[in-house]
Amino acid sequence: MGMERLTFTGHSGEALAARLDMPDGSHLATALFAHCFTCSKDIPAAKRIAGRLAAMGIAVLRFDFTGLGHSEGEFENTTFSTNVADLVLASEHLASRGMAPSLLIGHSLGGAAILRAAGEIASAKAVVTIGTPFDPDHVVHNFGDSVDNIRRDGASEVMLGGRPIRIGRDFLENVSSENLETAIASLKKALLVLHAPLDATVGIENATQIFLNAKHPKSFVTLDDADHLVTRASDAEYAAEVISAWAGRYLDLKPPAPPIGAPEGVVRVSEASSDGFLQDISSGPAHHTFADEPLAYGGTNKGMSPYGFLAAGLGACTSMTIRMYARRKKWPLSRVRVDVTHDKMHAQDAGGSASKIDHFVREIHLEGDLSDEQRARLLEIADKCPVHRTLESGAQIKTTLAESKMEKAAE
């Protein structure tokens, strides 16, 4: 997965810093991500969500609003409306690159800005909000006693997230005049609302109001006990999984033609994090899962082990082969279940050398009014499963090393 640093011009004419997370393989769609109030494009939740979407072929642009992070400008001169303008300009920049966004994602006040901007981004087909306030003025509650100072002096420092941020009077006046009810009701795009019931910053009632004012198609998914910033890695990963699965229903993710010699396309395995063993596995845009190792082996146990996938392939192929044969014969097979176990055994136990070989055991369960002869025949057919034959006969594996990005850049 590649990441490109770039800048584009914001509403005030100053450069806004952005990151574009690109898929390793085919680029199937583009998403635009709006970060939370006074946060940045690099908060863990944004990075994890962008990485997960990129793994399924969706590029993600995330940028720092004017005056925040690495972007130019003065934050105290910005308002909710200028944030919306920056989002529209970000979408136009993507469109100029032939990557007009079809998915819009916003976190907290960034979600409110996304809801407001969505009507001006014609390419967008789906919108996601995370911990978003129904009323943008909600953010003012975090300013405490500084509100009077801002109104009196024109600007004042406010402690947010343990750091001082200067807020201007224009922001207060602008955010107080905002009402998202009409924008949500006229969204005309699929909407996914993600919110944690225990969110102490933006209460769950905000998600209820957003959901009730939106028209179908709309979905609501709880983030359980996540905090407002979705700081826990497990919560951010869950949000990313939900978004990636949901988005595939509403985006036109057309896979490219498979390469010559690979009729089923490319199965791509990418590290979800370098800290453990969790792997993102994608087979085109429609199929996504995880591989991992058990806790005892240093993994997080969020997916099957590699040998688990191998056993699953054998079991699935066995069941399909039996079903195809019974269907062709019109036999009364009502259900098939295949239990597969894997272990290593000494080859000498199997009449071979002293080395160890892989040992798979299949237990096949057949349901239906089948005769003994039919059941025996289906057991024979199980051995004709293509994966069974591959495992028995072995396979050739050719491994190549991909050219590094530095080598490509030097060409």
LUMGUNU-69906 format. One line per field, with one value per residue (C-alpha): residue number from 1; x, y, z. Coordinates in pm, 1 decimal. Layout:
N
nr [NUM,...]
xx [X,...]
yy [Y,...]
zz [Z,...]
This chain:
411
nr [1,2,3,4,5,6,7,8,9,10,11,12,13,14,15,16,17,18,19,20,21,22,23,24,25,26,27,28,29,30,31,32,33,34,35,36,37,38,39,40,41,42,43,44,45,46,47,48,49,50,51,52,53,54,55,56,57,58,59,60,61,62,63,64,65,66,67,68,69,70,71,72,73,74,75,76,77,78,79,80,81,82,83,84,85,86,87,88,89,90,91,92,93,94,95,96,97,98,99,100,101,102,103,104,105,106,107,108,109,110,111,112,113,114,115,116,117,118,119,120,121,122,123,124,125,126,127,128,129,130,131,132,133,134,135,136,137,138,139,140,141,142,143,144,145,146,147,148,149,150,151,152,153,154,155,156,157,158,159,160,161,162,163,164,165,166,167,168,169,170,171,172,173,174,175,176,177,178,179,180,181,182,183,184,185,186,187,188,189,190,191,192,193,194,195,196,197,198,199,200,201,202,203,204,205,206,207,208,209,210,211,212,213,214,215,216,217,218,219,220,221,222,223,224,225,226,227,228,229,230,231,232,233,234,235,236,237,238,239,240,241,242,243,244,245,246,247,248,249,250,251,252,253,254,255,256,257,258,259,260,261,262,263,264,265,266,267,268,269,270,271,272,273,274,275,276,277,278,279,280,281,282,283,284,285,286,287,288,289,290,291,292,293,294,295,296,297,298,299,300,301,302,303,304,305,306,307,308,309,310,311,312,313,314,315,316,317,318,319,320,321,322,323,324,325,326,327,328,329,330,331,332,333,334,335,336,337,338,339,340,341,342,343,344,345,346,347,348,349,350,351,352,353,354,355,356,357,358,359,360,361,362,363,364,365,366,367,368,369,370,371,372,373,374,375,376,377,378,379,380,381,382,383,384,385,386,387,388,389,390,391,392,393,394,395,396,397,398,399,400,401,402,403,404,405,406,407,408,409,410,411]
xx [0.0,148.8,107.4,156.4,209.8,51.0,-89.0,-384.7,-516.1,-767.1,-1044.3,-804.3,-556.5,-307.9,-166.0,-335.2,-127.3,-277.7,-198.3,-335.7,-339.4,-335.6,-412.2,-127.1,-326.8,-616.1,-771.2,-1146.4,-1281.0,-1178.0,-1281.2,-1242.6,-1185.3,-1257.5,-1087.5,-1237.0,-1238.2,-879.6,-741.6,-530.1,-520.9,-273.1,-482.6,-475.2,-842.1,-798.9,-480.4,-632.0,-953.5,-758.2,-531.4,-819.5,-1005.6,-687.9,-649.8,-984.2,-895.9,-1034.6,-789.5,-833.1,-744.6,-712.2,-593.4,-538.4,-797.1,-666.0,-438.1,-407.5,-140.3,91.3,-151.0,-91.5,-318.2,-450.7,-706.2,-861.3,-969.8,-1156.4,-1520.0,-1740.7,-1827.6,-1460.7,-1408.6,-1691.7,-1528.7,-1196.5,-1372.8,-1530.0,-1191.1,-1034.2,-1295.1,-1226.3,-854.0,-924.1,-1152.3,-875.3,-662.8,-940.4,-1020.7,-1349.7,-1456.0,-1753.3,-1725.1,-1721.1,-1617.2,-1625.5,-1524.5,-1692.5,-1730.4,-1563.5,-1868.9,-2097.4,-1887.1,-1911.2,-2292.2,-2298.5,-2049.6,-2206.3,-2466.7,-2187.6,-1992.2,-2188.4,-1956.6,-2029.1,-2259.6,-2215.1,-2150.9,-2016.4,-2025.7,-1831.3,-1925.1,-2082.3,-2293.3,-2636.2,-2595.7,-2247.2,-2295.2,-2249.1,-1872.2,-1905.5,-1985.8,-1618.0,-1505.7,-1628.7,-1575.0,-1373.5,-1690.6,-1740.3,-1374.9,-1403.3,-1714.6,-1562.0,-1207.9,-1269.8,-1052.8,-923.3,-728.4,-926.0,-774.0,-876.8,-721.0,-462.9,-334.0,-426.1,-618.1,-716.6,-1083.5,-1222.0,-1557.0,-1647.8,-1631.0,-1878.8,-2122.9,-2096.1,-2131.2,-2425.3,-2614.9,-2569.4,-2859.9,-2795.6,-3155.5,-3225.9,-2885.9,-2940.1,-3298.1,-3192.3,-2871.9,-2979.3,-2682.6,-2647.9,-2566.1,-2384.9,-2390.7,-2123.0,-2145.7,-2049.0,-2328.2,-2078.9,-1930.5,-1883.3,-1805.0,-2089.0,-2385.8,-2555.6,-2872.7,-2689.2,-2663.5,-3036.4,-3123.0,-2897.4,-3044.1,-3407.3,-3368.8,-3200.9,-3390.8,-3316.0,-3081.4,-2937.8,-2765.5,-2661.9,-2387.6,-2278.7,-1912.6,-1990.4,-1755.6,-1520.9,-1421.5,-1497.4,-1159.8,-1171.9,-823.4,-812.0,-668.7,-936.8,-1216.5,-1059.4,-1012.3,-1374.2,-1495.2,-1276.8,-1413.9,-1773.5,-1710.7,-1530.4,-1801.6,-2086.1,-1929.2,-1898.9,-2277.9,-2313.3,-1997.8,-1946.6,-1635.2,-1572.5,-1266.7,-1023.9,-987.9,-772.3,-415.2,-329.3,-268.7,-469.6,-835.4,-956.7,-757.1,-497.8,-532.0,-354.4,-220.8,-104.5,6.7,-261.1,9.7,378.9,330.5,177.7,75.2,-271.2,-305.9,-560.3,-663.0,-856.4,-968.8,-1098.8,-1334.1,-1603.2,-1413.1,-1216.6,-1104.7,-820.4,-541.8,-366.9,-193.2,-333.9,-253.6,-15.3,202.2,211.2,-92.2,-423.7,-644.6,-860.2,-850.3,-776.2,-417.9,-259.1,-309.4,-667.4,-720.1,-560.0,-795.0,-1088.6,-998.7,-991.5,-1322.5,-1500.2,-1380.5,-1482.6,-1832.9,-1876.4,-1755.5,-1997.4,-2284.7,-2218.2,-2216.1,-2532.4,-2711.3,-2620.0,-2742.0,-3051.4,-2981.5,-3165.0,-2866.5,-3007.3,-2686.7,-2310.7,-2069.8,-1696.4,-1483.2,-1110.8,-821.0,-452.4,-138.1,218.0,303.0,620.7,642.5,766.0,426.9,283.1,541.3,785.3,1105.1,1172.4,1074.8,738.1,455.5,127.6,-165.1,-523.9,-824.4,-1164.8,-1484.1,-1772.9,-2131.0,-2404.2,-2770.2,-3062.4,-3245.0,-2939.7,-2878.0,-2559.4,-2440.3,-2499.4,-2316.7,-2021.1,-2009.2,-2012.7,-1721.3,-1529.0,-1623.3,-1477.0,-1130.9,-1181.6,-1200.1,-939.0,-785.7,-753.3,-566.7,-343.4,-246.7,-177.5,24.9,199.4,226.7,492.4,548.4,734.6,843.5,965.4,1069.7,872.0,1068.2,1101.2,941.5,1285.1,1398.9,1084.9,1137.1,1495.3,1389.9]
yy [0.0,333.8,673.1,1000.5,1333.1,1621.0,1970.9,2152.1,2504.8,2568.7,2826.2,3105.0,3037.6,2870.0,2519.8,2234.8,1925.8,1591.5,1222.6,995.4,628.4,424.6,53.4,-180.8,-318.3,-189.6,143.9,81.1,393.5,696.8,819.3,1162.0,1166.8,1466.2,1456.8,1561.9,1917.1,2049.0,1699.5,1612.3,1375.4,1156.0,1051.6,670.7,620.2,801.0,609.9,270.0,334.3,464.3,159.8,-86.3,80.5,92.0,-282.9,-335.7,-108.4,225.4,517.0,761.6,1130.8,1273.8,1628.7,1887.2,2164.5,2520.0,2613.6,2259.9,1993.0,2066.9,2294.7,2666.3,2942.1,3055.0,2829.4,3116.2,3267.9,2955.4,2860.7,2558.4,2695.1,2727.7,2362.9,2270.4,2478.9,2300.3,1964.0,2069.8,2190.9,1859.5,1673.4,1899.1,1830.5,1457.9,1501.1,1687.6,1373.7,1151.6,1030.9,1201.2,1068.1,833.1,780.2,1058.0,986.7,1234.4,1203.2,1419.8,1778.9,1655.6,1433.3,1735.7,1913.2,1606.9,1606.1,1974.0,1931.8,1614.9,1809.3,1990.1,1673.7,1516.8,1215.9,1095.4,795.2,709.5,901.3,777.2,968.8,869.2,1019.9,1315.9,1590.4,1657.8,2024.5,2163.8,2417.7,2121.1,2174.1,2507.4,2318.5,2220.0,2585.1,2634.0,2982.2,3086.6,3156.1,3496.2,3583.9,3490.5,3701.9,3998.6,3992.8,3850.5,3544.0,3347.8,3036.5,2724.6,2409.1,2119.0,1774.1,1906.6,2181.5,2547.6,2634.2,2987.7,3013.7,3321.6,3495.5,3418.5,3047.9,3083.5,3289.6,3064.4,2732.3,2867.1,2947.5,2602.3,2356.6,2017.9,1896.6,2003.4,1884.9,1539.7,1508.8,1596.6,1391.8,1151.2,927.4,609.8,693.0,493.7,631.9,496.9,605.0,477.6,474.3,577.1,866.1,1132.8,1410.4,1372.7,1187.4,896.7,1107.0,1291.1,969.4,912.2,1256.1,1213.9,871.2,978.2,1280.8,1083.1,895.7,540.4,377.2,437.9,220.1,260.9,56.6,92.9,125.9,-22.5,116.3,308.2,659.3,967.2,970.0,592.9,573.0,196.9,8.0,-261.7,-1.9,171.6,-162.4,-256.3,77.1,20.9,-330.4,-207.7,80.8,-135.2,-404.0,-150.1,67.1,-223.8,-237.4,119.5,184.9,53.7,-150.2,-316.3,-541.5,-536.8,-837.6,-1106.6,-1136.2,-1403.1,-1734.6,-1637.9,-1709.2,-1627.3,-1305.7,-1207.9,-1285.6,-1001.2,-1040.0,-722.6,-659.5,-474.6,-371.3,-441.7,-489.0,-836.7,-1090.6,-967.6,-977.6,-818.0,-1064.6,-946.6,-1131.5,-856.9,-594.5,-839.5,-1066.1,-958.6,-1146.9,-1168.1,-1408.7,-1411.4,-1632.1,-1747.0,-1547.1,-1820.6,-1757.3,-1378.4,-1303.9,-1138.6,-1428.5,-1203.1,-1440.8,-1798.7,-1916.4,-1990.5,-2363.9,-2289.5,-2134.5,-2436.5,-2668.0,-2443.9,-2469.0,-2848.4,-2863.5,-2617.0,-2786.5,-3127.2,-3007.2,-2835.4,-3140.9,-3368.2,-3124.6,-3095.5,-3473.0,-3528.0,-3247.6,-3397.8,-3739.9,-3586.0,-3772.4,-3664.9,-3501.9,-3229.4,-3102.5,-3152.4,-3069.7,-3136.4,-3120.6,-3086.3,-3113.5,-3063.6,-3184.5,-3289.4,-3656.7,-3852.7,-3971.4,-4311.8,-4361.0,-4332.3,-4567.2,-4297.2,-4135.8,-4008.4,-3649.4,-3495.4,-3451.5,-3262.6,-3475.6,-3369.6,-3560.8,-3505.0,-3618.5,-3588.9,-3557.1,-3631.7,-3562.5,-3685.9,-4005.4,-4164.7,-4536.1,-4700.1,-4725.5,-4355.1,-4257.7,-4478.7,-4326.0,-3971.3,-4065.2,-4172.0,-3847.5,-3650.8,-3770.1,-3617.8,-3268.7,-3051.4,-2916.7,-3272.8,-3369.2,-3060.6,-3141.1,-3505.1,-3440.1,-3123.0,-2793.6,-2578.4,-2239.8,-1965.3,-1669.9,-1334.5,-1015.4,-707.6,-402.4,-155.0,187.7,350.7,149.0,247.3,612.6,595.7,472.0]
zz [0.0,-107.0,56.6,-128.4,46.1,-140.3,-100.2,-251.4,-220.8,56.7,83.6,190.4,-89.6,141.4,100.8,285.2,366.7,270.2,249.4,-17.5,82.4,-237.7,-281.0,-362.1,-651.2,-856.1,-763.2,-753.0,-579.7,-375.2,-29.3,132.9,510.7,739.6,1080.2,1413.7,1554.6,1609.1,1534.2,1231.1,938.2,1128.4,1429.2,1475.0,1382.0,1048.9,966.1,1043.2,853.1,553.6,559.4,574.0,286.2,77.8,132.9,-43.5,-335.0,-209.1,-207.9,82.0,92.2,444.8,501.7,775.1,778.7,748.2,1037.9,1175.6,1151.0,858.7,673.7,632.9,763.6,1099.6,1265.2,1461.0,1129.2,1022.7,1069.3,1018.0,673.3,575.2,676.5,442.1,168.7,223.8,184.3,-143.9,-268.4,-163.1,-366.6,-665.3,-634.3,-639.9,-941.2,-1125.0,-1082.9,-1217.2,-865.0,-777.5,-435.2,-417.2,-38.7,223.5,585.3,871.9,1237.2,1504.5,1375.1,1057.0,1015.2,1045.2,781.1,557.0,590.2,490.7,204.0,60.3,-136.6,-321.8,-409.0,-692.9,-727.5,-372.2,-340.9,27.0,350.4,685.6,1014.4,1327.1,1664.1,1486.4,1649.5,1497.5,1587.0,1500.0,1781.4,2017.1,1998.8,2180.1,2502.2,2512.2,2535.1,2891.8,3037.0,2731.0,2531.1,2694.9,2634.9,2266.5,2220.3,2408.6,2267.4,1921.6,1992.0,2290.3,2375.7,2463.7,2612.6,2389.9,2417.4,2660.4,2428.4,2373.0,2055.6,1957.0,1863.0,1687.2,1729.4,1368.0,1445.8,1732.1,1527.6,1223.6,1404.8,1607.4,1288.1,1136.8,1112.2,949.4,948.1,590.5,463.5,615.8,491.2,135.7,136.9,-142.8,-64.2,140.7,503.5,770.7,1126.3,1365.0,1728.0,2072.3,2334.8,2604.3,2403.5,2673.6,2424.1,2173.9,2322.2,2146.8,2104.8,1825.0,1624.7,1681.1,1542.6,1238.9,1167.4,1210.5,983.9,705.9,437.6,333.1,258.1,603.8,862.9,1226.3,1390.5,1752.0,1845.1,2186.9,2454.8,2224.0,2329.6,2120.4,1943.2,1879.6,2026.4,2091.2,1796.5,1824.7,1802.6,1502.5,1327.4,1393.6,1252.8,946.9,897.1,917.6,677.7,423.0,427.6,412.8,141.1,-99.0,-118.1,-242.9,-444.4,-793.8,-721.7,-1053.9,-1038.9,-1330.9,-1554.0,-1388.4,-1513.6,-1767.2,-1594.5,-1283.2,-1369.8,-1018.1,-993.5,-735.6,-367.1,-187.7,166.0,343.5,698.7,894.4,1141.0,1178.5,1553.4,1534.0,1270.6,1165.1,785.7,554.2,283.2,-20.7,-327.8,-551.1,-405.2,-297.4,-58.7,246.3,555.5,807.8,891.7,1227.5,1478.6,1813.1,2126.4,2239.1,1930.8,1960.7,1746.5,1831.5,1717.2,1495.8,1203.2,1109.2,1099.2,760.0,818.0,915.8,573.0,410.4,600.6,509.5,141.5,163.6,350.7,123.2,-193.6,-57.3,25.8,-313.0,-503.6,-318.2,-374.4,-748.6,-789.6,-584.0,-770.7,-1106.3,-992.3,-829.9,-507.9,-187.0,-18.6,206.1,369.8,376.8,658.7,652.9,968.8,896.2,1139.4,1065.6,1236.3,1165.5,1179.3,1127.0,769.7,889.2,1053.3,705.0,560.6,457.8,588.3,939.2,853.2,936.4,688.4,707.0,812.5,733.5,863.1,703.7,870.2,625.8,748.3,492.8,567.9,364.6,268.3,107.0,54.1,178.9,-180.8,-240.9,77.5,-18.0,-364.5,-226.1,-1.5,-313.2,-487.7,-195.1,-298.3,-643.1,-491.2,-676.5,-354.6,-222.6,-541.1,-516.6,-158.4,-242.2,-555.1,-443.3,-629.6,-788.7,-624.5,-807.5,-593.4,-723.1,-546.5,-650.8,-758.2,-470.4,-491.7,-473.3,-775.5,-967.0,-883.7,-1009.5,-1352.7]
